[in-house]
Amino acid sequence: MSIRARTVGHLALLGVITKEDGQYVSVCLQLGVASCGDTVEEATANLKDAVEAYFEALRETSELRRVLTERGLAA
């Protein structure tokens, strides 16, 4: 999965999808963000939306740089 963040450029993130009880669960391992969907494509799209919403919340609270640095995703 690849997400473009305005303040940090391009960031490659790993999304893992597993099937659980008839649904596909998607998780971004580096951020601990998760979502789900009825299909792999839906789970992927929902995870991208969830990550983008997470980044937006971090931007709004001025925490983006700190969180990315703590997780080893920014210098």
C-alpha positions in Angstrom: 0.0 0.0 0.0 1.3 3.4 -0.8 0.0 6.6 0.8 1.0 10.1 -0.2 1.2 12.5 2.8 1.5 16.2 2.1 3.9 17.0 4.8 6.3 14.1 4.5 6.3 13.2 0.8 5.8 9.6 -0.2 5.5 6.9 2.4 5.4 3.2 1.6 3.3 1.3 4.2 2.6 -2.5 4.5 -1.0 -3.6 4.6 -1.9 -7.2 5.5 -5.2 -8.7 4.7 -6.6 -11.8 6.3 -10.0 -13.5 6.1 -11.9 -13.8 9.3 -15.5 -15.0 9.7 -16.4 -14.2 6.1 -14.9 -10.7 6.1 -11.5 -9.5 5.0 -9.6 -7.6 7.7 -6.9 -5.2 6.6 -4.2 -3.8 8.9 -1.4 -1.3 8.4 1.4 -2.9 10.5 3.5 0.3 10.8 0.6 2.4 12.1 -1.6 -0.1 13.9 -4.6 1.1 11.8 -7.2 -1.5 10.7 -10.3 -1.8 8.7 -12.3 -4.5 6.9 -14.5 -5.2 3.9 -16.5 -7.9 2.1 -13.8 -8.2 -0.6 -10.0 -7.8 -0.7 -10.5 -4.7 -2.8 -13.0 -3.2 -0.4 -10.8 -4.0 2.6 -7.8 -2.4 0.8 -9.8 0.7 -0.1 -11.2 1.0 3.4 -7.7 0.7 4.9 -6.4 3.5 2.7 -9.3 5.6 3.8 -8.6 4.8 7.5 -4.9 5.6 7.1 -5.7 8.9 5.4 -8.1 9.8 8.2 -5.5 8.9 10.8 -3.0 11.1 9.1 -5.5 14.0 8.9 -6.2 13.7 12.6 -2.5 13.7 13.3 -2.0 16.8 11.1 -4.9 18.6 12.9 -3.3 18.0 16.3 0.2 18.7 15.0 1.3 15.2 16.0 2.1 13.8 12.5 5.9 14.3 12.7 6.2 13.0 16.3 4.2 9.9 15.6 6.0 9.1 12.4 9.4 9.6 14.1 8.4 7.4 17.0 7.4 4.6 14.6 10.7 4.9 12.7 8.9 6.3 9.6 10.5 9.7 9.6 13.9 11.2 10.4 
